[in-house]
Amino acid sequence: MQGWIVVAAWCFAALFAIVLLSFAIYEINWKLRRLNTDRDRLTQLAVELAAVGEELQTAAERLR
């Protein structure tokens, strides 16, 4: 009888580990997608800011 308790405990532990690892993998993938999206937005913003900087420099040179 005690053998079944040990087997059940191990099965529960294995199932719990699988659920926990699945959740961790999901969270890592979700955060990775979010960070990639944020990086792409920041890259686009940097390009736009560089263009604005060039326009400001051109305008400053015209004022001289």
MOPAC internal coordinates of N, CA, C and O (Angstrom, degrees):
PM7 1SCF
backbone

  N    0.0000 0     0.00 0     0.00 0    0    0    0
  C    1.4512 1     0.00 0     0.00 0    1    0    0
  C    1.5219 1   111.66 1     0.00 0    2    1    0
  O    1.2310 1   119.94 1   139.53 1    3    2    1
  N    1.3303 1   117.73 1   -40.47 1    3    2    1
  C    1.4536 1   120.20 1  -178.91 1    5    3    2
  C    1.5204 1   111.65 1   -68.36 1    6    5    3
  O    1.2310 1   120.12 1   155.12 1    7    6    5
  N    1.3096 1   117.38 1   -24.88 1    7    6    5
  C    1.4529 1   120.83 1   178.20 1    9    7    6
  C    1.5138 1   111.66 1   -63.32 1   10    9    7
  O    1.2310 1   120.38 1   142.74 1   11   10    9
  N    1.3350 1   116.88 1   -37.26 1   11   10    9
  C    1.4614 1   120.47 1   178.44 1   13   11   10
  C    1.5219 1   111.75 1   -66.57 1   14   13   11
  O    1.2310 1   120.82 1   145.89 1   15   14   13
  N    1.3180 1   116.03 1   -34.11 1   15   14   13
  C    1.4726 1   119.88 1   178.89 1   17   15   14
  C    1.5298 1   109.68 1   -65.68 1   18   17   15
  O    1.2310 1   121.17 1   138.11 1   19   18   17
  N    1.3268 1   115.36 1   -41.89 1   19   18   17
  C    1.4639 1   119.92 1   179.25 1   21   19   18
  C    1.5310 1   110.06 1   -65.38 1   22   21   19
  O    1.2310 1   120.36 1   135.17 1   23   22   21
  N    1.3337 1   116.92 1   -44.83 1   23   22   21
  C    1.4622 1   120.71 1   178.73 1   25   23   22
  C    1.5280 1   110.54 1   -62.73 1   26   25   23
  O    1.2310 1   120.12 1   138.00 1   27   26   25
  N    1.3181 1   117.37 1   -42.00 1   27   26   25
  C    1.4633 1   120.95 1   179.34 1   29   27   26
  C    1.5256 1   110.80 1   -64.72 1   30   29   27
  O    1.2310 1   120.52 1   140.08 1   31   30   29
  N    1.3266 1   116.61 1   -39.92 1   31   30   29
  C    1.4627 1   120.23 1   178.63 1   33   31   30
  C    1.5215 1   110.48 1   -64.15 1   34   33   31
  O    1.2310 1   120.06 1   137.75 1   35   34   33
  N    1.3223 1   117.48 1   -42.25 1   35   34   33
  C    1.4659 1   120.77 1   178.72 1   37   35   34
  C    1.5298 1   111.16 1   -66.40 1   38   37   35
  O    1.2310 1   120.51 1   140.42 1   39   38   37
  N    1.3236 1   116.63 1   -39.58 1   39   38   37
  C    1.4678 1   119.71 1   177.50 1   41   39   38
  C    1.5240 1   110.87 1   -64.01 1   42   41   39
  O    1.2310 1   120.49 1   137.52 1   43   42   41
  N    1.3227 1   116.66 1   -42.48 1   43   42   41
  C    1.4537 1   120.11 1   177.17 1   45   43   42
  C    1.5262 1   110.91 1   -62.88 1   46   45   43
  O    1.2310 1   120.20 1   137.07 1   47   46   45
  N    1.3313 1   117.23 1   -42.93 1   47   46   45
  C    1.4634 1   120.81 1   179.82 1   49   47   46
  C    1.5268 1   110.78 1   -63.59 1   50   49   47
  O    1.2310 1   120.27 1   138.64 1   51   50   49
  N    1.3203 1   117.09 1   -41.36 1   51   50   49
  C    1.4654 1   120.40 1   179.28 1   53   51   50
  C    1.5256 1   110.49 1   -66.20 1   54   53   51
  O    1.2310 1   119.95 1   136.27 1   55   54   53
  N    1.3333 1   117.70 1   -43.73 1   55   54   53
  C    1.4498 1   121.26 1   178.27 1   57   55   54
  C    1.5270 1   110.92 1   -62.96 1   58   57   55
  O    1.2310 1   120.19 1   137.74 1   59   58   57
  N    1.3126 1   117.23 1   -42.26 1   59   58   57
  C    1.4663 1   121.90 1   178.09 1   61   59   58
  C    1.5231 1   110.62 1   -62.45 1   62   61   59
  O    1.2310 1   120.10 1   138.08 1   63   62   61
  N    1.3300 1   117.41 1   -41.92 1   63   62   61
  C    1.4693 1   121.26 1   178.44 1   65   63   62
  C    1.5284 1   110.95 1   -63.91 1   66   65   63
  O    1.2310 1   120.32 1   139.45 1   67   66   65
  N    1.3277 1   117.00 1   -40.55 1   67   66   65
  C    1.4720 1   120.50 1   179.33 1   69   67   66
  C    1.5260 1   110.16 1   -64.61 1   70   69   67
  O    1.2310 1   120.15 1   135.77 1   71   70   69
  N    1.3247 1   117.33 1   -44.23 1   71   70   69
  C    1.4689 1   120.94 1   178.98 1   73   71   70
  C    1.5287 1   110.05 1   -63.68 1   74   73   71
  O    1.2310 1   120.28 1   135.53 1   75   74   73
  N    1.3141 1   117.06 1   -44.47 1   75   74   73
  C    1.4644 1   121.43 1  -179.57 1   77   75   74
  C    1.5247 1   111.27 1   -63.11 1   78   77   75
  O    1.2310 1   120.05 1   135.16 1   79   78   77
  N    1.3218 1   117.52 1   -44.84 1   79   78   77
  C    1.4608 1   120.69 1   179.12 1   81   79   78
  C    1.5308 1   111.32 1   -66.49 1   82   81   79
  O    1.2310 1   120.22 1   141.72 1   83   82   81
  N    1.3196 1   117.18 1   -38.28 1   83   82   81
  C    1.4666 1   120.20 1   177.42 1   85   83   82
  C    1.5194 1   110.77 1   -61.94 1   86   85   83
  O    1.2310 1   120.39 1   136.45 1   87   86   85
  N    1.3152 1   116.87 1   -43.55 1   87   86   85
  C    1.4540 1   120.93 1   178.68 1   89   87   86
  C    1.5234 1   110.85 1   -64.44 1   90   89   87
  O    1.2310 1   120.14 1   138.14 1   91   90   89
  N    1.3211 1   117.34 1   -41.86 1   91   90   89
  C    1.4644 1   120.67 1   179.24 1   93   91   90
  C    1.5269 1   110.83 1   -63.38 1   94   93   91
  O    1.2310 1   119.98 1   137.54 1   95   94   93
  N    1.3145 1   117.63 1   -42.46 1   95   94   93
  C    1.4689 1   121.22 1   178.21 1   97   95   94
  C    1.5196 1   110.22 1   -63.63 1   98   97   95
  O    1.2310 1   120.08 1   138.21 1   99   98   97
  N    1.3350 1   117.44 1   -41.79 1   99   98   97
  C    1.4571 1   121.15 1   177.97 1  101   99   98
  C    1.5292 1   110.41 1   -60.80 1  102  101   99
  O    1.2310 1   119.96 1   133.24 1  103  102  101
  N    1.3188 1   117.68 1   -46.76 1  103  102  101
  C    1.4607 1   122.05 1  -179.56 1  105  103  102
  C    1.5301 1   111.52 1   -61.95 1  106  105  103
  O    1.2310 1   120.52 1   136.99 1  107  106  105
  N    1.3164 1   116.61 1   -43.01 1  107  106  105
  C    1.4602 1   120.01 1   179.69 1  109  107  106
  C    1.5216 1   110.57 1   -63.81 1  110  109  107
  O    1.2310 1   119.95 1   135.85 1  111  110  109
  N    1.3155 1   117.71 1   -44.15 1  111  110  109
  C    1.4657 1   121.12 1   178.54 1  113  111  110
  C    1.5259 1   111.50 1   -64.00 1  114  113  111
  O    1.2310 1   120.07 1   138.90 1  115  114  113
  N    1.3217 1   117.47 1   -41.10 1  115  114  113
  C    1.4543 1   121.21 1   179.79 1  117  115  114
  C    1.5268 1   110.49 1   -63.87 1  118  117  115
  O    1.2310 1   120.66 1   134.49 1  119  118  117
  N    1.3209 1   116.34 1   -45.51 1  119  118  117
  C    1.4620 1   119.75 1   179.87 1  121  119  118
  C    1.5225 1   111.42 1   -67.77 1  122  121  119
  O    1.2310 1   120.27 1   145.51 1  123  122  121
  N    1.3155 1   117.08 1   -34.49 1  123  122  121
  C    1.4618 1   120.37 1   177.77 1  125  123  122
  C    1.5252 1   110.28 1   -65.25 1  126  125  123
  O    1.2310 1   119.98 1   136.38 1  127  126  125
  N    1.3300 1   117.64 1   -43.62 1  127  126  125
  C    1.4742 1   120.30 1   176.86 1  129  127  126
  C    1.5207 1   111.08 1   -62.60 1  130  129  127
  O    1.2310 1   120.66 1   138.43 1  131  130  129
  N    1.3172 1   116.34 1   -41.57 1  131  130  129
  C    1.4665 1   120.33 1   179.44 1  133  131  130
  C    1.5222 1   111.18 1   -64.57 1  134  133  131
  O    1.2310 1   120.26 1   136.20 1  135  134  133
  N    1.3237 1   117.11 1   -43.80 1  135  134  133
  C    1.4618 1   120.39 1   179.11 1  137  135  134
  C    1.5263 1   111.41 1   -65.28 1  138  137  135
  O    1.2310 1   120.02 1   141.21 1  139  138  137
  N    1.3200 1   117.58 1   -38.79 1  139  138  137
  C    1.4679 1   120.37 1   177.06 1  141  139  138
  C    1.5260 1   110.91 1   -63.41 1  142  141  139
  O    1.2310 1   120.45 1   138.99 1  143  142  141
  N    1.3251 1   116.75 1   -41.01 1  143  142  141
  C    1.4629 1   120.66 1   177.59 1  145  143  142
  C    1.5266 1   110.26 1   -63.30 1  146  145  143
  O    1.2310 1   120.55 1   135.00 1  147  146  145
  N    1.3257 1   116.54 1   -45.00 1  147  146  145
  C    1.4570 1   120.17 1   178.63 1  149  147  146
  C    1.5255 1   111.56 1   -63.05 1  150  149  147
  O    1.2310 1   120.45 1   140.64 1  151  150  149
  N    1.3286 1   116.75 1   -39.36 1  151  150  149
  C    1.4637 1   120.38 1   178.74 1  153  151  150
  C    1.5267 1   110.69 1   -63.89 1  154  153  151
  O    1.2310 1   120.66 1   137.87 1  155  154  153
  N    1.3284 1   116.34 1   -42.13 1  155  154  153
  C    1.4637 1   119.75 1   178.19 1  157  155  154
  C    1.5304 1   111.40 1   -62.72 1  158  157  155
  O    1.2310 1   120.54 1   138.41 1  159  158  157
  N    1.3303 1   116.58 1   -41.59 1  159  158  157
  C    1.4679 1   119.80 1   177.62 1  161  159  158
  C    1.5247 1   110.98 1   -63.41 1  162  161  159
  O    1.2310 1   120.45 1   136.26 1  163  162  161
  N    1.3247 1   116.75 1   -43.74 1  163  162  161
  C    1.4610 1   120.04 1  -179.98 1  165  163  162
  C    1.5242 1   111.54 1   -65.86 1  166  165  163
  O    1.2310 1   120.10 1   143.64 1  167  166  165
  N    1.3169 1   117.41 1   -36.36 1  167  166  165
  C    1.4589 1   120.50 1   176.67 1  169  167  166
  C    1.5239 1   110.06 1   -63.34 1  170  169  167
  O    1.2310 1   120.42 1   135.97 1  171  170  169
  N    1.3229 1   116.80 1   -44.03 1  171  170  169
  C    1.4679 1   120.63 1   177.96 1  173  171  170
  C    1.5243 1   110.41 1   -63.08 1  174  173  171
  O    1.2310 1   120.36 1   138.95 1  175  174  173
  N    1.3237 1   116.92 1   -41.05 1  175  174  173
  C    1.4589 1   120.80 1   178.71 1  177  175  174
  C    1.5247 1   111.08 1   -63.72 1  178  177  175
  O    1.2310 1   120.20 1   140.37 1  179  178  177
  N    1.3233 1   117.22 1   -39.63 1  179  178  177
  C    1.4690 1   120.89 1   178.01 1  181  179  178
  C    1.5220 1   110.69 1   -63.06 1  182  181  179
  O    1.2310 1   120.17 1   140.51 1  183  182  181
  N    1.3145 1   117.28 1   -39.49 1  183  182  181
  C    1.4686 1   120.93 1   177.54 1  185  183  182
  C    1.5256 1   109.84 1   -63.69 1  186  185  183
  O    1.2310 1   120.76 1   134.77 1  187  186  185
  N    1.3336 1   116.14 1   -45.23 1  187  186  185
  C    1.4631 1   119.90 1   179.56 1  189  187  186
  C    1.5304 1   111.19 1   -63.77 1  190  189  187
  O    1.2310 1   120.02 1   139.08 1  191  190  189
  N    1.3272 1   117.57 1   -40.92 1  191  190  189
  C    1.4608 1   120.87 1   179.11 1  193  191  190
  C    1.5254 1   111.45 1   -66.00 1  194  193  191
  O    1.2310 1   120.28 1   143.45 1  195  194  193
  N    1.3239 1   117.08 1   -36.55 1  195  194  193
  C    1.4669 1   120.01 1   176.54 1  197  195  194
  C    1.5235 1   110.09 1   -63.31 1  198  197  195
  O    1.2310 1   120.40 1   139.72 1  199  198  197
  N    1.3254 1   116.83 1   -40.28 1  199  198  197
  C    1.4691 1   120.57 1   178.51 1  201  199  198
  C    1.5207 1   110.57 1   -64.92 1  202  201  199
  O    1.2310 1   120.21 1   138.07 1  203  202  201
  N    1.3294 1   117.19 1   -41.93 1  203  202  201
  C    1.4636 1   120.58 1   178.18 1  205  203  202
  C    1.5256 1   109.98 1   -64.86 1  206  205  203
  O    1.2310 1   120.31 1   140.13 1  207  206  205
  N    1.3188 1   117.01 1   -39.87 1  207  206  205
  C    1.4669 1   120.37 1   177.85 1  209  207  206
  C    1.5180 1   111.92 1   -61.09 1  210  209  207
  O    1.2310 1   120.86 1   139.11 1  211  210  209
  N    1.3228 1   115.96 1   -40.89 1  211  210  209
  C    1.4642 1   119.89 1   177.53 1  213  211  210
  C    1.5214 1   111.00 1   -64.92 1  214  213  211
  O    1.2310 1   120.46 1   139.66 1  215  214  213
  N    1.3283 1   116.73 1   -40.34 1  215  214  213
  C    1.4607 1   120.51 1   178.06 1  217  215  214
  C    1.5253 1   111.01 1   -64.36 1  218  217  215
  O    1.2310 1   120.44 1   139.66 1  219  218  217
  N    1.3272 1   116.77 1   -40.34 1  219  218  217
  C    1.4623 1   120.24 1   178.12 1  221  219  218
  C    1.5237 1   111.04 1   -65.23 1  222  221  219
  O    1.2310 1   120.74 1   139.98 1  223  222  221
  N    1.3135 1   116.20 1   -40.02 1  223  222  221
  C    1.4665 1   119.41 1   179.08 1  225  223  222
  C    1.5196 1   110.39 1   -65.76 1  226  225  223
  O    1.2310 1   119.92 1   139.04 1  227  226  225
  N    1.3227 1   117.75 1   -40.96 1  227  226  225
  C    1.4555 1   122.18 1   177.51 1  229  227  226
  C    1.5297 1   110.18 1   -62.30 1  230  229  227
  O    1.2310 1   120.62 1   136.58 1  231  230  229
  N    1.3210 1   116.42 1   -43.42 1  231  230  229
  C    1.4627 1   120.48 1   178.85 1  233  231  230
  C    1.5287 1   111.33 1   -64.80 1  234  233  231
  O    1.2310 1   120.21 1   140.68 1  235  234  233
  N    1.3333 1   117.20 1   -39.32 1  235  234  233
  C    1.4589 1   120.53 1   178.33 1  237  235  234
  C    1.5127 1   111.49 1   -65.63 1  238  237  235
  O    1.2310 1   120.10 1   142.55 1  239  238  237
  N    1.3176 1   117.42 1   -37.45 1  239  238  237
  C    1.4731 1   120.84 1   178.78 1  241  239  238
  C    1.5230 1   110.77 1   -68.45 1  242  241  239
  O    1.2310 1   119.97 1   146.51 1  243  242  241
  N    1.3309 1   117.66 1   -33.49 1  243  242  241
  C    1.4671 1   120.55 1   178.23 1  245  243  242
  C    1.5239 1   111.38 1   -68.03 1  246  245  243
  O    1.2310 1   120.81 1   149.87 1  247  246  245
  N    1.3482 1   116.05 1   -30.13 1  247  246  245
  C    1.4612 1   119.22 1  -178.44 1  249  247  246
  C    1.5298 1   112.58 1   -75.68 1  250  249  247
  O    1.2310 1   119.39 1   163.26 1  251  250  249
  N    1.2865 1   118.77 1   -16.74 1  251  250  249
  C    1.4641 1   121.88 1  -178.38 1  253  251  250
  C    1.4649 1   112.35 1   -73.70 1  254  253  251
  O    1.2310 1   120.10 1   180.00 1  255  254  253

